[in-house]
Amino acid sequence: MAKNSKLYLGEDDKGIVTYEIPWPGPGQSYQTILNADVEQTLSVPNWAYRVLIVVAGGGIVSCGYGDTALTLAKISVWQAELSEQNPILRPLKDPNGNRIETLRFISYTDNTPVNVIFYAKNDADNT
C-alpha cells in the first residue's frame, strides 16, 4: 500500500458498513523503544500531512514538536511545553499554521514501544 492510500468503506455479509485502513507503505511507519527521561526525535517526511502516534499499553509518553527539547514534568511545578501525553492523530502544522519538521518524544516509563505512522494529504483536506 502506498502512503496516499485511502480509507475504504464497505459492507460485511450482514450489510453493515465496515472500514478498511490500508497497511502502511515503505517510509511511512517508524517504531522505537523509549527509556524513561531520554528524549528521542524523529524528522517528519516532506510529504506528510498528519501523524498517528501509538504508545504501547501502559506507557506514558509526552509527544511534541519544535526545536526545544522536552523535559518530564516535576512535582508542584508548571512548565510550558509544546507537547501532550499519548496523543493519537494530529496534523503536522502548529497552531500558527507552520509545518512541523521534527517530532519529539520523552517517556515516563522504561522500555515503552512507540509507533509513528505518517499520512499524506487526502483529497478532502483543505489546501
N, C-alpha and C positions, 0 to 999 in steps of 0.2 A: 504494500500500500504506500502511496506517496503522501507527502506532508500536506498536500492540497486535497486529500480525500474528504468526502463529505459524510455527515451523519445520514444514515439511511433509515427510512421508515418503512415498515412492512407489517403484514398481518400474520399471526400464527394460525394454527389449524382451527382455532375457535373463532377466528375473525377479529381477535384483539390486536390493536396496534402495538407493535414492539419496535424497539430502537436498536440499531446496529452501529456501533462505533468501530471504525476500522483500526487494525493494528498499526502502531507507529512505523514509519518508514525509516530508512537509513538517515542518520544525523538528526533525528527528531527526538529521540528518547535518551536520557542520561540518568545514571544512578551512581550513588556513592554511599559510604557509611560514615556518619559523623560521630566524633567523640565529644564529650562534654567540654564546653568552653574553648573549642578550637574552631575558628571561623573558616569556612571554605567559600570560594566564589566560583561562579560559572558565567562565561560570556554568552550573551544572547545572540543567536544567529541573525543575520541581516533580514532574512525573510520572515522571521517570527512576528506574530501579531498578538498572541496570547500564550499563557503558560499554565499548565496543570501541574501542581505540586502535590505529591502523595507522600505523606510521612507514615512510616510503619506504625501499626497499632501500639499505643502506649508511649510513643516518642513525643517529645515536646521540642519543637524547633522554631526559632524565630527566623522568618524569611523576610528579606528586604532587598533594597536596591541602592545604587548610587556609589559614590566614591568613599564614603565614610564607613569604617569598619563597625560591625555590630558588637555589642557587649551584652552580657547577660544582665538581667535585672538584679538589683540589690535590694535587700530588705529596707523598707522605710524610705527609699529614695526613688523619686520620679525622674525618669530620664526621657528625653525626646529622641525618637529614632524613626527612621523610615522603614518600619518593619511591622509584621504581625505574626502571631503564633499559628502554625499549622493552617495556612490559607489553602484554598483549593484551586479554583480557576481565577486567574487575574489577567487584566490587559497588560501589555508591555509598554504602556505610556504612564508617565507620572501624572499627578493631579494638574500640572500645568500643560499637559499635552506633549511633553518631550519624550522621545523614545528612550526606554530603559535599555542600557547596554550591558550592565553587569548585575547579576543576582547574587545575593549574599545569604549565607546560611550559618546559623550557630545553634547548637543543641544543648539542652539542659541535661540530657541523658547520654550515656556512653553507648556506642555500637548501635546507633539509630540509622536504619536504612532510609534513604530518601530517593524518590524517583521524580524526575522532572521531564515533562513532555511539552515540546513547543508545537504550536499550531499556527498555520498560515492564515491569512485573511480570508474570510468567507465571502461569497458573492453578496450576501445581505449586509455585510459590515459597511459602515459609513466610510467615506474616503478620507 
